[in-house]
Amino acid sequence: MNFTFSHRKITGLLAIVPANERSFTDEMANFNFPIARSLKLKMVMGYDKHRIVDGPVCASDLACFGMEYLFDKGLLSRDDCDALIVVTQSPDYFMPPTSSVIQGRLRLKQDIFCLDINQGCAGFLVGLIEAFLLLHEPSIQKVVLINVDVLSRKTSSKDRNSYPLIGDAASITIVERSDNSRPIHANFKMDGSRRDALTIPAGGFRLPSSPETAVLEDDGENNLRAKDHLRMDGSGVFNFVQVEVPPMVRDLLQRAQATFEDVDYFLFHQPNRFMLQKLADAMGVPYAKMPSNIVENYGNSSGVTIPMAIAHNLRQVVLDGGINACLAGFGVGLTWASMLMRLGPLSFCELIDF
Amino acid sequence: MKTIEELLREIRPEFDFTASNDLIGDGMLDSYDVVTLVSELDRNFGICIAGVDILPEHFQNLASIQTLVRKYTAL
């Protein structure tokens, strides 16, 4: 599905990461693999440090911390929040929605449109599309888009496929109308028939959590995880990304009558360095134009990795002037989406510790 | 330049890779070993194996890996 928007812009961006940093080297002993094999993988995938919550920290805790920071710094006013979109796969509760929790905890006005979206690695794109659509409504001037996940709490520490790369984080993106009519092009695709490639099998109504679903099982590759834990078909997801993403980006650029050279930065979801470099190779994009350093510094925080890539790598650039950015997210669903937009100048762009 | 067999032995020294026709099915290579191997093949042979070619069938045995590498060294 293709979208074209105009008179829309991102005006501010804040990323929040837990202060608790773990290192792959320290955690290698948890995995049932020879150290030499793990070290080789560290080099290839870019595993190094990751930030995960310490204790029972929830999505709304990270989100409210960030929002309070913006209020305290005068970067956002409570009364200006006309709509609140929360994109998460790790909600505080089944019910109420996490957006309700955040609205209540922050004492935001009652005249606000709140919405939860269950999305993951494409969640920043999905959230932006939703925010742009909401701005069709004249009574909405400012949309607060929160992407947040604390999926380390649903990942087995004995799963070398997932645990070293998982990261917890939140981002707050302010979306508003713009005087600039420059179009923003986007596309979005979904294939739910491949939904089992990334899943947490137990804990919903289909398979409620029980003592049985908490039992660790060997996946045949020496990774131990329970049905309550996140599981990823690494090969399947890798192949999905390599097959689907390059043509999606080519289609997007073609529709926008732009070339790869017109794009200053390709800001893609950050699953691991290897996957991103293979994507860059497939599209003939220089590595310098496609940051791939979020997993090694913070971990993969699903829908938050694109804002993290911006705040970590391009803060001054997006504050000072702006860039032609091609964004792409891909993952759980399976979902893949991309967007071509002018990003910046922003009024704020920061990355803070929780 | 190392041979494919030498690169495989560096990743999984405990196995004789000539003894299997199904390296993945026989548990001699897991999905992350394949990623490591691709990285080593790229570096060792000066090639760039496309992501769409990183499929289990191309890593089934020494012969299939050899065929894959030849595809890129011939380019």
Interface residues (C-beta under 8 A of the other chain):
Chain A: R37 K40 L41 M43 V44 M45 R160 N161 G220 E221 N222 G234 S235 F238 N239 V241 Q242 V243 F274 M275 K278 L279 D281 A282
Chain B: I11 R12 G27 D30 S31 Y32 D33 V34 V35 T36 V38 S39 C48 A50 G51 V52 I54 L55 P56
